[in-house]
Amino acid sequence: MNSVLPCVGAKFFEPVSNISGLNVQSKFVQGMATCHSLTTIDGKMNGDPLDLNMFEFTKWTLEEPGANENTRFDILAPTIVTPKKEQVLAQLDHPDSEIFADQSSYQIGIIREFSFSSTAQCMSVICKDLKKPNMFAFTKGAPEKLYNFCIPETIPTDFQNRLSFYTTRGFRVIALAYKELPVKFKWTDAQAAERDMIEHDLEFLGLLILQNPLKSETVPVLRQFRNANIRTVMITGDNIRTAISVARDCEMVDSTATIYILNVTEVNNINEKPNIVMEKADSGVQPDFTAIHIYDTNSYFAIDGKTWTNLKLYYEDLISSLLVRTTVFARFQPDQKTQLVTSFQDLDYIVSMVGDGANDCGALKAAHVGVSLSPAEASVAAPFTSGIPDISCIIWLILEGRCSLVTSFSIFKYMALYSMIQFVTILIIYTCHSMLGNFQFLFIDLIITTTLAVTMGRQGPSKILHSKRPMSSLVSAKNLVPLTLQIFAIAAFQVGALYYLYQQDWFQPIPSDVSDEIILSWENTVLFTVSCFQYVILAWHFTKGKPYRMNVFTNFWFLLNVLCLMVIVTWMALYPCKRIAEIMELIDFAEGGFHHKNFRCLLLLFPIGQFIVAGAIETFMHERTWLKRLFQCIFCKKQPKNKYKRLLQNQNFEDYLASLRELSNSLR
């Protein structure tokens, strides 16, 4: 709580920043002490942070039934509020206060509570003072709403100026009002009363000025989003000028940026279209529209809930154009927040929503990724509930999500190419009248493929949010073309190794007239050895690190696995012991003397070549912009796939203003 602005006789007093400057028996103080929905649990006060902050400012105490045997309101009221003894004693020295004998003279019972309504943007309570014959009601809510609920004669003439003064400086402003209820209005009437009967013909009491300082994590997080080209918007229930001020403070918009508030005028005839007008947020002056440029990244729109409803009703065709340039959405009700999220989704945005209140439940559920910062109501609707009470959680969620996506794609591609490697090996070896042995299949499937697939996914996410986004489709051309080239490279090196074998003078091929497949053969040994290297090589190249995951060298178990497999496969290729050669049904190269020794060493050049070619394909083709542009040129693609990108690319501001003029007939 920054300060309060009491009003007496339709005139504002000077701001008061300490409760000692107010009479504890004034209606203004009583309203702050009673108009809330706080409750005590295990001796600790719980409730809305705004209510809690307001009540703590009064320094009163809250007592619920059963807490004190001497409570005189147990039957009448569920909650009693009382000023502290020192506050009562302080009234003795207050020039405008009467002297009361005891503290109980100040006790107020809360008879009925009308919870906060997002539609009415206010809450009310019915109270009873022990010393007064009649009950009275307090209402607290948005100043714009209470302005219409109050008797005009009780509202200061400078109400709008004072409100604008505080909201443009980022303060959250709450209005307080009350009304005396008739003497014949009894407890049973209070329980049966409708809130519409209470929330009208109120007497304006003043304004509560609250300052909600930005959390230290907010600005750095929003900077990361901006550096990563991730758009951020603000959806709030606060005053639009307060929201604009906060948007500047947290650098959601630049401090030098121009923000235009979009409004829709009132109409008396239901068949008449309302007019659209704009004003500069800082000056309140309607701008020269010829000087505004839609491509100017230093200008933004801001709209409130009422304007949103009118735009949806009368100017549906303008919504898409406005959404790509609007950053601040203020005084939005829960259903409007949900509509806004779905409207962004209609423009092909991937929408993440962060909220902490019951008003955010619908939007959290509708968003692609909904994150609740509170374990209360919002967590029921949100797919994610954060243990971090600030928006930095969304950074980690994006990093983890991108890491999971890239890891899933990598493992899927590896498993696809594992099948292709084995398919090519068997296809070639069949033509040579040979076949892989049972232990060879077991070694490939269990020792190589399974261990690699398990350890490939153990890399953590990157610590930096990169501006480049991972591919969202596994079957896109940017994925399929490199994958196809890898298959050709696999087949080429296997055929090349077999051709190299055929060039040896000492080589004797399997006779073509044999009726059964022969496992123990030179063809089998060469193709099995080369293919084993290919499994490990492709797993290495598919286990990418930056920009979405940690460096591959941080994946200890994968590195250990690759190292062990390379040692084992190299050992089997160069100098396996006789027992292993017999089990794996491989020809022992050592029995052939110098020629065989020279052959097996040169055979390692094929896995080395495979490593270089596979790395080149992944480095120079996979997710490269030149490949994307090439496909765009081939398929004559001139416009982006996303609707919001097409709007920004094709939108001509002069045509845009012309459409506004034609629809509203009042832009000036």
N, C-alpha and C positions, 0 to 999 in steps of 0.2 A: 504494500500500500504506500503510494507516494504522498498523497494528501487527500483532503476532502474539501468540497466547495459547498458549504451550507447555503441555503436560500431561505430568507425570511421576508415576508411582505413583497414577494416577487422581485427581490433584489439579492444578488449574490454577495456573500461576505468574502473577505480575503481568504485565500487557501490556508487550511489548517493542517499541519503535518504531525500534530501530537494530540492525543485524546484529552490531555489536560486543558486544552484550549476550548473545550466544548462542555456544555452543561449536560451531565449524564441523564437528566430527566427530559432533555429535549427529544422531540419526535425523531429527529435525525439520528441521534445516537441509539435510541430505542429500535429504530428501523434496522440499523446495522447489526444490532445485537440479536434480532429476532428473525429477520428475513433471510433464512438460509435453510439448508437441509442437512445440517451436521448431526452427528450422533457419536456417542462414546462407546468404544469397544475395548474392554480390558483396561479401562482407565485412560485410554488414549483417544483423542478427538479425531474423527475421520469424516471425510466428505470432499466436496469439490474444492480444489486449491484456492479458487477465488473466494468462496464462502469462508474458508478457513482463514485466509489472509485478512478478510474484512472483520471477522469476529475477533481475531487476535488483536486487531487495531483498537477495538473497544476496551480490551482488558477486562471484559465481563467473564463470568463463569457460567457454565452450562450444566444443568442438573436434570437427570432423567428419573422417572418413577422408580422407587425402590432404592435409590442411592442414599437417601437421607430419610430417616423416620419422621423428622419434623416437617417434611415437605407438606405444604398446605394445598398443593395443586394436584396431588396424586390421582384423584378421581377426575378432576376437571381437565387437566392438560397433560399431554405426554412429556412435555419438556418445559423447563423453567430456566430463565436467564436472570442473573443477578450481578450488579456491579460489585467490585471488590470493596472491602471496608475502607481502604485508604481513599478510594474515589468518593465515597459517601462523605467521609470526614473533610475532604477537600472542598466540598460544597459550602462548608461553613464560612470559608473565606472568599467565596465567589460572590461578587456584587449582585448578580442577577438571579441568585438562587435562594429558595427558602430553606430554613433549617428544619431538618427532619430528625425525628427521635431515633429511629433505628434503620438498619440496612434493609429490613424486610419491606419497607415502604416502596422500594424500587423494584421489587420482584415482578416479573412479567411472565405469564404462562402462554405458551404457543398452543392454541386450541386446534387449529386446522392448517394444513400445509397444502398449497397447490404447487406441485413440482414444476421445475423449469420446463417450459414448452418451447420447442425450437420454432414452432409456427408463430406463436405470440411473442417469442423472444423475451420472455419475462417469467418470473415466479412471484407468488403471493403467499402471505400467511395471515391468519386471523388470530389476534392476541387479546388477552384480558389482563388489565391492571387491577390488582386487589383493591386499590383505593378508588377506582373509577366504577361507576354503575354500568357503563356501556363498553362494548368491545370496539376494537378498531383493527384496521387491516393495513398491511404494508406491502408494497409492490416494488420489485427491483428488476431492472432489465435494460435493454438497449435504449439509449436516450431518444432515438428517433421514434420508437414505439411508445414510450411513456409520454412523449410530447403530445401524442394524439389521445392518450388516456386521461390527461390532466385537464383541470379547469383552466382555460386560457388566462384568466386573471391572476393565477398563481405562478405563471411561468415568466421569468425575467425577459425583458426585451432583447437583451444581449445573449440569449441562450445559444443561438446558432454560432455566434462569434466565439463564445467561450468553448463550445464543443469543437469547433474547427481548430482553435488554438492548440488544444491538447492532443487531438487526434493526429494532426499533421506532425506532431513531435513524437509520435510513436506510443503515446499513452493509451491504455485501455480505459475507456470511460463508461461507467455504469450510473444510471439515474435511479433515484429513490423517491418514492411518493407514498402517501397514505390517505386514508379516509376514516372518518368517524362513522361507526355503525349505530343505528337507532338503539335506544334503551331497551325496546321490546325484542331486539335481536338476541336470542338466547343460544345456549349450547347446542340444542337440537337443530336450531336454524343454521348454525355454523356447519354442522355435519352434512346438512342437506343442501347447502348453498352451491350454486354453480359459479365457476370462476368469472364468467362474463358479468355476473352481478357485482362482483368485487372490483374488477379491473375497469372501472369507468368513473368519471367525475372525481378524480383523485386530486389531492393537493400536492404540488411539487415541493420536495424537501431539499434537493440538492444533487450534487454529482460526486461520485467516488472516482478518484484518479489513481489508477493502478499502473505500475511500471513493471513490465515483465522483461527483464534483461535477457539478452541472447545468451544461450549456453556457449561456453568457450569452444565447443566442438562444431558449432553450427557453421561459422564462416569458413573454416578450413574444409569442411565436407562439401559445401556448395562450390568452393573453388575447385575441388577435385572433379565435381560434376561438370563444371564449365570447361575445364581443361580436357575432359573426356568427351566433350560435345554431347553431353546428356542434358536435355532441357529440363528445367525445374519450374514449377508454377506453385503458387500459394492458393489454397482453398481454405477459407476461414469464416467464422461467424462474426468476427469483429467488424468494426466500422471500416469503411473502405479507405479512408485517409490514414487510419492507424495501420492498416495492412500495407499501404504503399510506403509509409515511413519505415516499417519493419523490413519490407523488401529491399529498400535502399540500404538499411543498416547491415543486413546480412549479405549484401552484395549479390542478391538474386537479380537485381538490376543495378546498373552502374549509377553512382551518385550523381553523375552529370546527365543521366538519361532523361528524356522527356516522356512523361506518362500522361496519357489522355484518358479521362474518365468518360465512359460511354453511358448515356442515359436515354431513356424513352419517356417522352412527355405523356402527361395524363390526357385522356379523351373522355368527353361526356357521352358521345354517341357510340354505342357498341359496334356499329357497323363501320365506324371510321377508324382508319389506321393511325396509330400514334406516330409522332415525329421522332426522329433520331437526332440527338444533339450530342456534342462532345465539348469537354472543357479541359483545360490544362490543370493537372492535379495541384500544382504549386500556386497557381494564380487564380484559378476559378474562372478564367477568361476563355471564351470560345475562340479557338485558334483560326488562323488563316489556313484553310485546308490545302491550298495550292502549295504551301510550304512544307507539308508533311510528305514523307516518302516511305512507302511500305518496305523498301529495301534497306532503309536506315536501321541498322542494328542497334541504334541508340535511342529508339523510340518504342513505346509499348502501349497496350491498352489495359484498362482496368474496368471491371464491371461488377455490379452487385447482384444479389439474388432477384430483386424485383426486375431489374433490367433483363436478366437472363430469361425470366418467365415471359416477358413481353417479346423478347427476340424469338424465343421458341414458338410463340403463338402467332406473331405477325411477320417475322423475317427469318423463317427457317433456312432459306437459301443463303443467308449471310453468315450463319453460324460457323461453317467450315473456314471461311476466310478470316473470321475474327479469332478463332481459336489458335491459329498459328502465330498470332501476334499479341495475344492476351496473356499476361503473366500473373495478374492479381485478380482473384475471384473472392469477393467479400460479402458478408451477410448472407451466406449460402445455407439453406436448410438441408437436412439430411437427404431428402429425395432429390434436391437439386445437385448435391455432391455426387450422387449416384448417376444422375443424368449427364453430368459433366464428364465423369470417367468413361461412360459408354460412348459419349460423343468423341472423345479423344481416340477411343478404340476404333470407331468408325473411320477415322482418318489414318488407320494403320499404325498408330503409335502403340508401342508396348508400354503399358501403364503400370507403374508401381505407386502404391498409395501408402503413406505413413500416417497413422492417426492414433489418438489415445483416449477417445471419448465415445459415448454411446451414439452421438450424432454421426460418427464416421463409419458405423457398422455396415450400412448399405454400400458405401463407396469401397470399403475394404474388401467386401465380398465380391463386388463387381470387377475390381481391378485384376489384371493378370497376376500381380504380386501384391498382396495386402499384408502390411506389417503393423501389428499393434504394439505400441509402447507401454501399454497398461495391461496388467493381468486381469482387469475387471471386464466390463461389458464388451469392449472392442475385441478382446481376445477370442470371444466366442465365434465371431464372424470372420476374423482374419486367419488366413492359412498359416501365418507366422506370428509368433509372439516373441518380442525381443527382451532379453534380460538387460540390455544396454538402454538406459532411459533417454536416449537422444538419437538424432537421425544418422549418426555414424554407422548404425547397424545396417542401413541399406547399402552402404559401401561394401561391407563384408558380404552381404547377401549377393550382390552383383558379382563380386569377385569369385565367391564360391559357385555361383550359378554358371559363370563363364568357364570356370575350371572344370566343373562337372560336364558341361556340354562338350568341351574340347576333348576331355578324357574319354567320354562315351564314344564320340566320333572316332578317336584314335584306336580304341580297342575294337570297335566294329570294323573299321578298315583293316586292321591287322588280322582279325578273324576271317574276313573275306579273302584277303590275300594269302593267308595260311592255307585256305582251301584251294586257292588257285595254284599255289606252289606245288601242293601235293597232287593236284589234278594234272598239271603239266608234267611232273615227274613220272606219274603212272602212265600217262598217255605216251610219253617218249619211250619209257622202258618196256611197254607192251609191244611196241614196234620192233624191239630188239629181242623179243621172246623171253623176257625176264619179268621179275616181279619183286616188290619189296617184301621182306620177311616180316614175320609176326613181331619179333623184337624190334625191328626197325620202325614199324608202325607205332609200337608202344613207346619207343624212345621219342619219336616226333610228337605224338599226341600228349603224352603224360609228362615227360621230362622237359621238353622244350616249350611247346605251345601253352600248356596249362600254367607253368610257373611264370612265363613271360606275361600272359594275360592277367594273372593275379597281381604281379608286382608293378605292371605299367600304370595302374590307377592309384598308386600311393604317393603321387606328387601333390603337394599342396598348392593353393591358389597364389597368384602373384600378389605382391603387396601394393602394387600401383595400378590404378584404374586407367587402362589405356584407351585412347580415343578410337582406335580401330576395333570394330566389333567382330566377334567370331561369326563364321557362317552358320546360318540357322537351318540350312537344308543339307542333308547328307547326299541327296541325289542331284545336287546342282552341278552345272557343267564345270565349275571351278574345282569340284571334288572328283567328278567322274573322269575328267581328262587326265589329271596326274595319276589317278588310280589305274586307268587303262594303260598309260605309258609304263607304269611299274610292272604290269602283267607282261607286256612285250619285252621289257628288260629281263624279267625272270626267265621267260622262255628262251630269249636270245643267249643268255649266259649258260643255261643248261645245255642247249643245243651246241654252243661253242665248246663247252667242256667235253661233250661226247665226240664232237668232230676232232678235237685235239687228241682224244684217245685213239681215234681211228688212224691218225697220222703216225702212230708209233709202229716201228718195224716189228717189234716183238708181240704186238697185239694180235690175238686170235678171236674173232667174233663168234658169237653163239651160232651154231649151224641153223640154217633156216628150216631144216626138215625135222627139227625136234618137235615132239608132240606135246610135252609139258613145259611149263615155265621153269626156267632155271634161276634160282635166287642167287647162288654164289657165282658171281660173274664180274668181269671188269666193268661192264655197263652199269650194273647195279651199284657197285662200290663207288664209281665216279659220281653218278647222279645223286645217290644218297648223301655223299659227303658234301657236294656243292649245295644241295637243297637245304641241308642242316645249317650251313652258314647263312643262307638266304633268310630263313626264319628269324635268326637273331639280328641280322642286319636291318631288316624292315621294322622289327620291333624297336630298335634303337632310333631309327629316323622318325617313327611315328610318335615317339615319346618326347614331344616338343616341350620346351620350357616357356620362355618369353614369347608373346607378351601376356599370356593368360595363366601360366602356371610357373611355379618355381623352377629354377634351373634343374636340369636332369641330374646334375651331380649332387643334388640334395636328396635324391631318392636312393637311399643307401641299399635297400633290399633289391631294387632293380639293378643297380650297378653290380652288386655282388652276384646276382643271378646271371647277368650277361657275362661277367668275367669268368665265372665257373663254366658256363656253357661253351664259351669260346675256347677255353683251355681243353675241355673234354672233346669237343668236335675237332680241334686242331690236332690233339693227340691221336684220335682215331684216324685222322687223315694222313698223318705223318708216320707214326710208329706205334700202332696199337699192339698190346701184348697178344700172344696167341689165344689165350683164353677169351679175351674180349672179342677178338676177331671171329672166333668160332661162334660165340653167343650172338653177335650182331650179324653173322653171316657175311663178313667182309673178307676180301682177299688181302692177305698180309703182304704189304708192299715190301717188307724187309727181305722177303725170299727172292726177290728179283735182281738183287745186286745194284750196280751203279745206275743202270738205265731206269729201273723202277724208282730209285731214290731221287734221281733228277726229275722224273715225271711228277712224282707226288709234290715236290717243292714248287715246280712251275704251275701245278694245278691250283695252288693257293692264289695265283694271280687272278683267277676268275672271281672268287669272293671279294678280293680287293677291288676289282673293277665294278662288281655289283654294288659295293659300298659307295664308290664315287658317283656312279650313275644315279643310284637311288637318292643319294644326298642332293645331287644337282636338281633332280626333278622336284623334290620337296622344297628346296631353297628358292629356286628360280621360277617355279610355276604355281605352287600351292598358295592360294590366297593372295596372289599378286595382282596389283591393279592393272598391269598391262594385259593380263589374260582376260580380266573382266571387260576392259575396253575393247579387246579384240572380238569377244563374243557380242558385245553391244553393236559393234560395226557390222559383224556378219549377219546378225538378225535385225539390223536397222532399228535398233532400239534408241529412241531419241528422248524419252521421258523416263523419270525414275518410277520404280514400281510402287513406292509408297505414295498415298494420296497427299499427305502433308508436304512431301518434297515437291510434288507436282504443283501444289498451290503456291509454294514459295518461288518456284522456278518460273511459273507462267503468269503469276499475278502482276498485272500492270496497274500501277496505283491510280493513274488517271481514270482507267476504266472502272476501277474499284470505287473511286469517289463518285463517278458518274452514276453508278448503280445505287449508291447511297442517296444521292440527290433525287434520283428518279423515284426511289421508294419512299423517302421521307418528305421530300419537297420542302425541306426547311433547313438544310445545312447552310450555315452562314458563319 
